[in-house]
Amino acid sequence: MVFGQVVIGPPGSGKTTYCNGMSQFLKLIGRKVAVINLDPANDSLPYECAINIEDLIKLSDVMTEHSLGPNGGLVYCMDYLEKNIDWLQSKLEPLLKDHYLLFDFPGQVELFFLHSNAKNVVMKLIKKLNLRLTAVHLVDAHLCSDPGNYVSALLLSLSTMLHLELPHINVLSKIDLIESYGKLAFNLDFYTDVQDLSYLQHHLDQDPRSAKYRKLTKELCDVIEDFSLVNFTTLDIQDKESVGNLVKLIDKSNGYIFANIDASAVEFSKIAFPLTNQFTTAAVQEKYMKDDETFDDDN
């Protein structure tokens, strides 16, 4: 049984940075990680990828040969990948024995709630290779600073969840930068828990452009609340604790924690006591023993 993540999200949400940081974190806690780049437009990779779609097809070649723009070219590339799924399968098979997989997908949102190619690729891999994958949907946290953008992000998240039909975690990325976009109208919990969206209506009405579509916005908010599926967790990819909390959620959603209970305990002990700490694990244990002896003497 092989576990992994399908990393998706709009352009600029931090998918490539996430894959780079997540792969480093997972290696730190002892997992062997393979990053698979399935974004043919991503020609500057900060991480070492085990498989690169550019070895199969290049977006620049598609755009030139078929006179397509970037969006049409990406749809063509995903369609081509689906038709050549055996190529990807053969590349993945040597990694299945002992690797954790990270799939870095393109940022074109239409691929995940309008077109079926990307979904078909994922589903075929799951069926053929017995993968256990979680969709990690990144949304830039700065969208919370504008009520209209936040509602749009909710709709996108809901549509993607329903379309992909995978265990799914929505993530507000770049949470460390959220204060730089101004003060939020509500506490952060309001946005992560997707609480009563009627409170957003007043703020939307302050913008003449949004007030014009008040009834439509209310109906859209009602749809989101009726499904009651969307919530968010937060992420600062540079913060070890933040990444660790997200990994625990992902491990629960795809079953990794249940298939590797003992291994998970050992892995996360490495987070609590990293080798770079001033105390080794043995030193910490010795300190606790001395504290216990002192406590016993006092009693």
C-alpha positions in Angstrom: 0.0 0.0 0.0 1.5 3.3 -1.1 0.6 6.7 0.3 0.9 10.2 -1.0 -0.6 13.6 -1.7 -2.1 15.3 -4.8 -1.1 18.9 -4.4 -3.5 21.3 -6.2 -4.6 25.0 -6.0 -4.8 28.2 -8.0 -1.7 29.8 -9.5 0.4 31.6 -6.8 -1.0 29.5 -3.9 2.4 28.0 -3.3 2.2 24.5 -4.6 5.8 24.2 -5.7 7.1 25.8 -2.5 4.8 23.4 -0.6 6.2 20.3 -2.4 9.7 21.5 -1.7 9.1 22.2 2.0 7.0 19.1 2.5 9.5 16.8 0.9 12.2 18.2 3.2 10.1 17.8 6.3 9.1 14.2 5.4 12.7 13.3 4.8 13.6 14.9 8.1 11.2 12.5 10.0 12.5 9.5 8.1 10.3 9.0 5.1 11.6 8.3 1.6 9.9 10.9 -0.6 9.5 11.1 -4.4 8.1 14.3 -5.9 6.4 13.9 -9.3 6.1 17.1 -11.3 2.9 17.0 -13.5 2.9 20.7 -14.3 4.4 21.1 -17.8 4.5 24.9 -17.3 6.8 24.6 -14.3 10.2 24.8 -15.7 12.0 26.1 -12.6 11.8 23.4 -9.9 13.4 24.1 -6.5 13.2 20.4 -5.6 14.7 17.3 -7.2 11.8 15.5 -8.9 11.8 11.7 -9.4 9.5 12.0 -12.4 9.0 15.1 -14.7 6.1 15.4 -17.2 8.4 17.4 -19.4 10.1 14.2 -20.3 6.8 13.2 -21.9 5.4 16.5 -23.2 6.4 20.2 -23.0 3.8 23.0 -22.8 6.0 25.3 -25.0 6.0 22.6 -27.7 2.2 22.2 -27.5 1.6 25.9 -27.7 3.8 26.3 -30.8 2.7 23.2 -32.6 -1.1 23.6 -32.0 -1.3 27.4 -31.8 -2.8 27.2 -28.3 -2.6 29.6 -25.4 -1.3 28.5 -21.9 -4.7 27.4 -20.7 -5.6 25.4 -23.8 -2.1 24.0 -23.8 -2.4 22.7 -20.2 -5.7 21.0 -21.0 -4.0 19.3 -24.0 -1.1 18.2 -21.9 -3.4 16.6 -19.3 -5.3 14.9 -22.0 -2.1 13.6 -23.5 -0.9 12.4 -20.1 -4.2 10.5 -19.6 -3.8 8.8 -22.9 -0.2 7.9 -22.1 -0.9 6.8 -18.5 1.3 3.7 -19.0 4.3 6.0 -19.3 3.6 7.5 -15.8 2.7 4.1 -14.4 6.0 2.6 -15.5 8.0 5.5 -14.0 6.1 5.1 -10.7 6.4 1.3 -10.3 10.1 1.4 -9.1 9.1 3.9 -6.4 6.2 2.0 -4.9 8.2 -0.3 -2.6 9.3 2.3 -0.1 8.5 5.9 -1.2 5.9 8.4 -0.2 4.6 10.3 -3.2 4.0 14.0 -3.8 2.2 14.9 -7.0 2.7 18.5 -8.0 -0.2 19.4 -10.4 -0.7 22.5 -12.6 -2.4 25.6 -11.1 -5.1 25.9 -13.8 -8.3 25.5 -11.6 -10.5 24.4 -14.5 -8.6 21.1 -14.6 -10.1 20.1 -11.3 -13.7 21.1 -11.5 -14.6 21.4 -15.2 -12.3 19.0 -17.1 -12.0 15.3 -16.2 -8.5 14.6 -17.5 -6.6 15.3 -14.2 -9.2 13.4 -12.2 -9.0 10.4 -14.6 -5.2 10.4 -14.3 -5.4 10.2 -10.5 -8.1 7.6 -10.5 -6.3 5.3 -12.9 -3.2 5.5 -10.8 -5.1 4.7 -7.7 -6.8 1.7 -9.3 -3.7 0.3 -11.1 -1.1 0.9 -8.4 -3.2 0.7 -5.2 -2.4 4.2 -4.1 -3.9 5.9 -1.0 -3.9 9.6 -1.9 -5.2 12.8 -0.2 -5.9 15.9 -2.2 -4.2 18.9 -0.6 -5.9 22.0 -1.9 -3.9 25.2 -1.3 -5.6 28.6 -1.1 -3.6 31.8 -0.5 -4.5 33.2 2.9 -4.6 36.7 1.6 -8.0 35.9 0.0 -9.5 36.1 3.5 -8.9 39.9 3.5 -11.5 40.4 0.9 -15.0 38.9 1.5 -15.7 38.5 -2.3 -12.5 36.6 -2.9 -13.1 34.5 0.2 -16.5 33.4 -1.0 -14.9 32.6 -4.4 -12.3 30.5 -2.7 -15.0 28.6 -0.8 -16.8 27.8 -4.1 -13.7 26.7 -5.7 -12.8 24.4 -2.8 -16.3 22.9 -2.7 -16.4 22.3 -6.5 -12.9 20.7 -6.4 -13.9 18.5 -3.5 -17.0 17.2 -5.2 -15.3 16.7 -8.5 -12.1 14.9 -7.4 -13.9 12.5 -4.9 -10.7 12.0 -2.8 -9.9 12.5 0.8 -9.5 16.2 0.8 -7.8 18.9 3.0 -8.2 22.6 2.2 -5.2 24.7 3.4 -4.8 28.4 3.8 -1.2 28.8 2.7 1.2 31.6 3.5 -0.6 32.2 6.8 2.5 33.9 8.1 1.9 36.7 5.6 -1.8 37.3 6.3 -1.3 40.3 8.5 0.6 42.1 5.7 -2.7 42.4 3.8 -4.5 44.3 6.5 -6.7 43.5 9.4 -9.3 40.8 8.9 -13.0 41.6 9.4 -13.3 38.6 11.8 -11.1 36.3 13.8 -9.1 33.7 11.8 -11.3 31.0 13.2 -14.3 32.4 11.3 -12.4 31.8 8.0 -11.0 28.4 8.9 -14.2 27.0 10.3 -16.4 28.6 7.7 -18.8 29.9 10.2 -22.1 31.8 9.5 -21.5 33.4 6.2 -24.3 35.8 6.6 -21.9 38.0 8.6 -20.0 38.6 5.4 -23.0 40.2 3.7 -22.6 43.5 5.5 -19.0 43.8 4.4 -19.8 42.8 0.9 -22.5 45.5 0.7 -19.8 48.1 1.4 -18.4 47.5 -2.0 -20.7 48.9 -4.8 -19.6 46.1 -7.1 -20.6 43.4 -4.6 -23.8 45.1 -3.5 -25.1 44.8 -7.0 -25.0 41.0 -6.7 -26.3 40.8 -3.2 -29.0 38.2 -3.9 -26.6 36.0 -6.0 -24.0 36.1 -3.2 -26.5 35.1 -0.6 -27.6 32.1 -2.7 -24.0 31.1 -3.2 -23.3 31.3 0.5 -26.4 29.2 1.1 -25.1 26.5 -1.3 -21.7 26.4 0.6 -23.5 26.1 4.0 -26.0 23.5 2.8 -23.1 21.2 1.7 -21.3 22.0 5.0 -18.1 20.3 3.7 -15.6 23.1 3.4 -13.2 24.1 6.2 -9.5 25.0 6.2 -6.4 24.3 8.1 -3.6 26.8 8.1 0.0 26.5 7.0 3.3 28.3 7.3 5.6 26.1 5.3 8.6 27.4 7.1 7.3 26.5 10.5 8.0 22.9 11.6 5.0 22.7 14.0 2.6 24.0 11.4 3.8 21.5 8.8 3.8 18.7 11.4 0.1 19.4 12.3 -0.8 19.3 8.6 1.1 16.0 8.0 -0.9 14.4 10.9 -4.2 15.5 9.3 -3.1 14.1 5.9 -1.9 10.8 7.5 -5.4 10.4 9.1 -7.2 11.1 5.9 -5.4 8.7 3.6 -4.9 6.0 6.3 -1.1 6.2 6.6 -1.3 6.6 10.4 -3.4 3.4 10.7 -1.2 1.3 8.4 2.0 2.5 10.1 1.0 3.3 13.7 4.4 2.4 15.2 6.3 4.1 12.4 4.2 7.3 12.8 5.0 7.4 16.5 8.7 7.2 15.8 8.6 9.8 13.0 6.8 12.4 15.1 9.2 11.8 18.0 11.8 13.2 15.7 9.8 16.4 15.4 9.6 16.7 19.1 13.3 16.0 19.7 15.2 17.0 16.5 18.9 16.2 16.3 19.7 19.9 16.2 18.2 20.5 19.7 20.7 21.2 22.5 19.5 18.0 24.2 19.5 14.6 22.7 16.5 12.3 23.4 18.6 10.4 26.0 19.6 13.7 27.7 16.0 14.7 27.9 15.0 11.4 29.4 17.8 11.6 32.0 16.6 15.1 32.9 13.1 13.8 33.4 14.4 11.0 35.6 16.3 13.4 37.8 13.2 15.6 38.1 11.1 12.5 39.2 13.8 11.7 41.8 13.6 15.2 43.1 9.9 15.1 43.2 10.0 11.8 45.2 12.5 13.2 47.7 10.3 16.2 48.3 7.4 13.9 49.1 
